[in-house]
């Protein structure tokens, strides 16, 4: 699996650093190892000088396969047409992304209590699913324009979550985020949820304002998983 890794400037192997895992959307599938960086700010915003100055951190951005069942969840049928019937499945690419994460953790001094995950669209579903598969790995998650199986909400009720979606999303209906957020709350969780109004005209691209939200970025780095 191709991936890009940002290593903090003046990396000191004797110091442990946080890591942000970014999972891209369906349009960035492939093997060029570029589209996951160029399509939006989901990966690069964390490496911006102003953010690195305050929060030196690694950023990991793997790239999934460009095949019908490729992606960090499965949103297409055999004809490569959008079909949301399998979005709650854990895809093979998501499993591989987790293996890439473990490889990087083995290569560098990364703080196990400051691992963060975020993703958009397919990667938004993937962010939920990876946390459900590995509920004790991440200190916080920021899924955007995604969703998850409400029946599994209890698995991540303890994870700090800030989710985003646009009300007028024409690709992934906003109900996917609403349903999982409501289910997490029903299980005792306290997720943060931001929904952009239709008049703001973000449609599927709710990641644009989400990643411009400086409060969200600061919130992410404030989260530290208990080592207990």
Secondary structure, DSSP 8 states (H G I E B T S, - for coil): --EEEE--TT--TTS-EEEEEEE--GGG-SSSS-HHHHSSSTTGGGGSHHHHHHS-EEEEEE----STT-SSS--B-TTS-B-GGGTTS--HHHHHHHHHHHHHHHHS-EEEEEEEEEEETHHHHHHHHHHHHSTTT-SEEEEES----GGGGGGGTTSEEEEEEETT-SSS-THHHHHHHHHHHHTT---EEEEE-GGG--TT-THHHHHT-HHHHHHHHH------
